[in-house]
Amino acid sequence: MSLELKQKPLTTPPAERAGDVRFSGGRWRRTVALKGASFTMPFFAGFVVFTVVPVIMALSKSLYTAKSSGLGFGAKTVTFSGFENFDRALHDAKFWGSLWRVALFAIVVIPLIQFTSLVLALLLDSVRRRVAGKLRIAMLVPYMSPGIVATLIWIYLYSPDVGPLTPFFKLFGIDANFYSSELIWVSVGNLMAWGSIGFNMLIVYGALQAVPRDIFDSARVDGASEWRIAWSIKVPYVRRSLVLVSILGIIGTLQIFSEPLLFRSMTPETVTKDFTPIMTIYNQAFAVGDFNYAAALSIVLALVVGLVSAIFYKLTNKAPT
Amino acid sequence: MTTTVAVRRRYDDDLPAGHHPSKTSRILIWTGLVLFLIYSVAPVWFLVVSATKSQRDLYTTNGLWFADFHLFDNVRDLFTYRDSIFLRWMANTLLYGVAGTVGMTVICVACGYALAMYQFRGRGILMGCIIASFLIPGALLTIPSFLLYTRLHIVDTPWAIIVPHFFSAFSVYLAKVYAEGAVPPELLEAARVDGAGEYRAFFTIGARLMTTGSATIFLLGFVGSWNSFFGPLVFLRGEQKWTIMLGLYSWLNIKVDQSVDLTGLVIVGAIVSLIPIVALMLSMQRYWRSGITLGSLK
């Protein structure tokens, strides 16, 4: 990109250009538009290389199969296999198992997180703003923590060796093993809730601040209680941003990876190597070494995620973009 | 936009929206808030307390209160372990974060500015690409990106982390929204009348008016880069090139595999990686708060 900082000779007299420029000097207009477009070139060159090309590569890779000749020695031969990989993906019980596992988790956990965020935002909205501002900062500490650090903290909190949670539950006679297969999703869900409630609450709280305050006064004059005001005025006002954040949350959760991977370090028997869809794909690519099949699985997952988002947009009747 | 309204309101009514809640309501409200406050802060408190303990006390004393104070020993151990590899990871994380995010901010702010300020053929398609790429799951891209980077010979080099970070569709979107709000088209027209070229107008007017927006984009990008895990995990092999997050993960695994116990180091390492990012976000609250609200309303 050439940067011209020199003053350029005017192509049209200033008097004429000062008017409605759209109708003056068509050629000059076009040059301006072209230069404007040139600002976008670096981004779109990169976008093509790092987003479009990989998508195309995924599509083409998935149509081939690499097979080792003979007894697995010697070079692999790559042959065109059409939709064979997809056929295999559609019947891959482990992959679909991991997808259902995560989908079920997302459907339970995300609405719970949203509901809690909403309740907290309503609570925060009913105390003095100066106090709310101070509380809010402390409540955002989890959001500011890097995801890996948050996971590490909870891994140690859950740990029967160093964590205070196991002895705490023992006080009530509960023998809780947070790494067991019964509790692992509760453990991961709690970790996600810890990391995201504060942030979601901030968004809902922001939306609540935009509600015109006069409405509350009229409602009070009409004899509505504070609970009624919260339920009938505030909640409908923030419904749209709640739905939006929920959709994004479910889409994100279907792709959960680093949290279960870290839990796997502590409890490899419970968190298997194909515990979530992305873990299955990662395992296929980098442990098994079957990039073609991994690419096919990626596409299937992308389609599922796209379908889920599409259904949600349809249901809420409003695209988030 | 919401912030300005909130600031103005603070002066004419600091009263909460719920007029004067009854005593029971007030108790309920405060119980809820305090419980959540404890829930939010206690785990970090546990991390801080644990970081001050010796390895033995970690297993034998109450996790939520201090034992003998060993913080400085622990920090020294962290930074000297295996020829100061942690320091190396810190430097890497900082390098990838700064280099990647500076490039990203320049590229994405320029692009967002152009999308907001110019009408040109293909603009609609470009906007469509940006919106569509929000919907592309990262999962789809990782495997083919790995193959692409292998072909470009950048796997296991810092470039595999830095360069792809340049092109963030979300940052372009934010930049476009900021440009629409911050740069009046009349000002650009005036600059043109005065004979300034388009590039000059961008550097002397557009970029300057967008300082706040650019700072937000930089901050969010830097934090994202500092916290990233999947990218470095897939694209970096040699531990000399790792980031803090990847290093901590590898130490967590060592605890399981071998007889060496690195729990103490992981805890201190976690807090050392947490402090700069929390400090940065606290000091620049004004910026990222507007950024995330904008993002959520897109």
HADDOCK unambig.tbl for C-alpha pairs under 7 A between the chains (distance, minus, plus):
assign (segid A and resid 3 and name CA) (segid B and resid 199 and name CA) 6.36 0.50 0.50
assign (segid A and resid 4 and name CA) (segid B and resid 199 and name CA) 6.31 0.50 0.50
assign (segid A and resid 4 and name CA) (segid B and resid 200 and name CA) 6.98 0.50 0.50
assign (segid A and resid 5 and name CA) (segid B and resid 199 and name CA) 6.80 0.50 0.50
assign (segid A and resid 5 and name CA) (segid B and resid 200 and name CA) 5.33 0.50 0.50
assign (segid A and resid 7 and name CA) (segid B and resid 195 and name CA) 6.48 0.50 0.50
assign (segid A and resid 7 and name CA) (segid B and resid 196 and name CA) 6.07 0.50 0.50
assign (segid A and resid 7 and name CA) (segid B and resid 197 and name CA) 6.68 0.50 0.50
assign (segid A and resid 8 and name CA) (segid B and resid 195 and name CA) 6.64 0.50 0.50
assign (segid A and resid 8 and name CA) (segid B and resid 197 and name CA) 6.57 0.50 0.50
assign (segid A and resid 10 and name CA) (segid B and resid 195 and name CA) 6.61 0.50 0.50
assign (segid A and resid 14 and name CA) (segid B and resid 193 and name CA) 5.68 0.50 0.50
assign (segid A and resid 17 and name CA) (segid B and resid 193 and name CA) 6.62 0.50 0.50
assign (segid A and resid 18 and name CA) (segid B and resid 193 and name CA) 6.33 0.50 0.50
assign (segid A and resid 32 and name CA) (segid B and resid 198 and name CA) 6.89 0.50 0.50
assign (segid A and resid 33 and name CA) (segid B and resid 118 and name CA) 6.07 0.50 0.50
assign (segid A and resid 33 and name CA) (segid B and resid 119 and name CA) 6.22 0.50 0.50
assign (segid A and resid 33 and name CA) (segid B and resid 120 and name CA) 5.20 0.50 0.50
assign (segid A and resid 34 and name CA) (segid B and resid 120 and name CA) 6.86 0.50 0.50
assign (segid A and resid 35 and name CA) (segid B and resid 198 and name CA) 6.65 0.50 0.50
assign (segid A and resid 36 and name CA) (segid B and resid 114 and name CA) 5.41 0.50 0.50
assign (segid A and resid 36 and name CA) (segid B and resid 118 and name CA) 5.71 0.50 0.50
assign (segid A and resid 37 and name CA) (segid B and resid 114 and name CA) 6.46 0.50 0.50
assign (segid A and resid 37 and name CA) (segid B and resid 120 and name CA) 6.40 0.50 0.50
assign (segid A and resid 39 and name CA) (segid B and resid 110 and name CA) 5.49 0.50 0.50
assign (segid A and resid 39 and name CA) (segid B and resid 111 and name CA) 5.43 0.50 0.50
assign (segid A and resid 39 and name CA) (segid B and resid 114 and name CA) 5.90 0.50 0.50
assign (segid A and resid 40 and name CA) (segid B and resid 110 and name CA) 6.60 0.50 0.50
assign (segid A and resid 40 and name CA) (segid B and resid 111 and name CA) 4.20 0.50 0.50
assign (segid A and resid 40 and name CA) (segid B and resid 114 and name CA) 6.46 0.50 0.50
assign (segid A and resid 42 and name CA) (segid B and resid 107 and name CA) 6.36 0.50 0.50
assign (segid A and resid 43 and name CA) (segid B and resid 107 and name CA) 5.84 0.50 0.50
assign (segid A and resid 43 and name CA) (segid B and resid 108 and name CA) 6.46 0.50 0.50
assign (segid A and resid 43 and name CA) (segid B and resid 111 and name CA) 6.47 0.50 0.50
assign (segid A and resid 43 and name CA) (segid B and resid 167 and name CA) 5.95 0.50 0.50
assign (segid A and resid 46 and name CA) (segid B and resid 167 and name CA) 6.02 0.50 0.50
assign (segid A and resid 47 and name CA) (segid B and resid 167 and name CA) 6.11 0.50 0.50
assign (segid A and resid 50 and name CA) (segid B and resid 164 and name CA) 6.37 0.50 0.50
assign (segid A and resid 54 and name CA) (segid B and resid 141 and name CA) 5.96 0.50 0.50
assign (segid A and resid 54 and name CA) (segid B and resid 144 and name CA) 4.99 0.50 0.50
assign (segid A and resid 54 and name CA) (segid B and resid 145 and name CA) 5.42 0.50 0.50
assign (segid A and resid 54 and name CA) (segid B and resid 148 and name CA) 6.86 0.50 0.50
assign (segid A and resid 55 and name CA) (segid B and resid 141 and name CA) 6.42 0.50 0.50
assign (segid A and resid 57 and name CA) (segid B and resid 144 and name CA) 5.86 0.50 0.50
assign (segid A and resid 58 and name CA) (segid B and resid 144 and name CA) 5.30 0.50 0.50
assign (segid A and resid 123 and name CA) (segid B and resid 29 and name CA) 5.63 0.50 0.50
assign (segid A and resid 125 and name CA) (segid B and resid 16 and name CA) 6.62 0.50 0.50
assign (segid A and resid 125 and name CA) (segid B and resid 17 and name CA) 6.51 0.50 0.50
assign (segid A and resid 126 and name CA) (segid B and resid 16 and name CA) 5.08 0.50 0.50
assign (segid A and resid 126 and name CA) (segid B and resid 17 and name CA) 5.66 0.50 0.50
assign (segid A and resid 126 and name CA) (segid B and resid 18 and name CA) 5.13 0.50 0.50
assign (segid A and resid 127 and name CA) (segid B and resid 16 and name CA) 5.25 0.50 0.50
assign (segid A and resid 128 and name CA) (segid B and resid 14 and name CA) 6.07 0.50 0.50
assign (segid A and resid 128 and name CA) (segid B and resid 15 and name CA) 5.75 0.50 0.50
assign (segid A and resid 128 and name CA) (segid B and resid 16 and name CA) 4.92 0.50 0.50
assign (segid A and resid 129 and name CA) (segid B and resid 14 and name CA) 6.10 0.50 0.50
assign (segid A and resid 129 and name CA) (segid B and resid 16 and name CA) 6.59 0.50 0.50
assign (segid A and resid 138 and name CA) (segid B and resid 37 and name CA) 6.94 0.50 0.50
assign (segid A and resid 138 and name CA) (segid B and resid 41 and name CA) 6.95 0.50 0.50
assign (segid A and resid 139 and name CA) (segid B and resid 37 and name CA) 5.92 0.50 0.50
assign (segid A and resid 139 and name CA) (segid B and resid 40 and name CA) 5.62 0.50 0.50
assign (segid A and resid 141 and name CA) (segid B and resid 40 and name CA) 6.87 0.50 0.50
assign (segid A and resid 141 and name CA) (segid B and resid 41 and name CA) 6.94 0.50 0.50
assign (segid A and resid 142 and name CA) (segid B and resid 40 and name CA) 6.22 0.50 0.50
assign (segid A and resid 144 and name CA) (segid B and resid 278 and name CA) 5.74 0.50 0.50
assign (segid A and resid 144 and name CA) (segid B and resid 281 and name CA) 6.95 0.50 0.50
assign (segid A and resid 145 and name CA) (segid B and resid 274 and name CA) 6.18 0.50 0.50
assign (segid A and resid 145 and name CA) (segid B and resid 278 and name CA) 6.82 0.50 0.50
assign (segid A and resid 146 and name CA) (segid B and resid 227 and name CA) 5.10 0.50 0.50
assign (segid A and resid 146 and name CA) (segid B and resid 274 and name CA) 6.91 0.50 0.50
assign (segid A and resid 147 and name CA) (segid B and resid 227 and name CA) 6.67 0.50 0.50
assign (segid A and resid 148 and name CA) (segid B and resid 245 and name CA) 6.46 0.50 0.50
assign (segid A and resid 149 and name CA) (segid B and resid 270 and name CA) 5.62 0.50 0.50
assign (segid A and resid 153 and name CA) (segid B and resid 43 and name CA) 6.60 0.50 0.50
assign (segid A and resid 153 and name CA) (segid B and resid 47 and name CA) 6.47 0.50 0.50
assign (segid A and resid 161 and name CA) (segid B and resid 59 and name CA) 6.05 0.50 0.50
assign (segid A and resid 162 and name CA) (segid B and resid 58 and name CA) 6.04 0.50 0.50
assign (segid A and resid 162 and name CA) (segid B and resid 59 and name CA) 5.01 0.50 0.50
assign (segid A and resid 162 and name CA) (segid B and resid 63 and name CA) 6.97 0.50 0.50
assign (segid A and resid 163 and name CA) (segid B and resid 63 and name CA) 6.27 0.50 0.50
assign (segid A and resid 164 and name CA) (segid B and resid 62 and name CA) 6.75 0.50 0.50
assign (segid A and resid 164 and name CA) (segid B and resid 63 and name CA) 5.26 0.50 0.50
assign (segid A and resid 194 and name CA) (segid B and resid 40 and name CA) 6.71 0.50 0.50
assign (segid A and resid 203 and name CA) (segid B and resid 293 and name CA) 6.21 0.50 0.50
assign (segid A and resid 206 and name CA) (segid B and resid 2 and name CA) 7.00 0.50 0.50
assign (segid A and resid 210 and name CA) (segid B and resid 2 and name CA) 6.73 0.50 0.50
assign (segid A and resid 226 and name CA) (segid B and resid 18 and name CA) 5.94 0.50 0.50
assign (segid A and resid 255 and name CA) (segid B and resid 139 and name CA) 6.84 0.50 0.50
assign (segid A and resid 265 and name CA) (segid B and resid 252 and name CA) 6.86 0.50 0.50
assign (segid A and resid 265 and name CA) (segid B and resid 253 and name CA) 5.54 0.50 0.50
assign (segid A and resid 265 and name CA) (segid B and resid 256 and name CA) 6.70 0.50 0.50
assign (segid A and resid 266 and name CA) (segid B and resid 256 and name CA) 6.79 0.50 0.50
assign (segid A and resid 278 and name CA) (segid B and resid 139 and name CA) 6.74 0.50 0.50
assign (segid A and resid 295 and name CA) (segid B and resid 143 and name CA) 6.36 0.50 0.50
assign (segid A and resid 295 and name CA) (segid B and resid 144 and name CA) 6.93 0.50 0.50
assign (segid A and resid 298 and name CA) (segid B and resid 139 and name CA) 6.18 0.50 0.50
assign (segid A and resid 298 and name CA) (segid B and resid 140 and name CA) 4.81 0.50 0.50
assign (segid A and resid 299 and name CA) (segid B and resid 140 and name CA) 6.00 0.50 0.50
assign (segid A and resid 302 and name CA) (segid B and resid 137 and name CA) 5.91 0.50 0.50
assign (segid A and resid 302 and name CA) (segid B and resid 140 and name CA) 5.93 0.50 0.50
assign (segid A and resid 320 and name CA) (segid B and resid 298 and name CA) 6.21 0.50 0.50
assign (segid A and resid 321 and name CA) (segid B and resid 131 and name CA) 6.88 0.50 0.50
assign (segid A and resid 321 and name CA) (segid B and resid 298 and name CA) 5.30 0.50 0.50
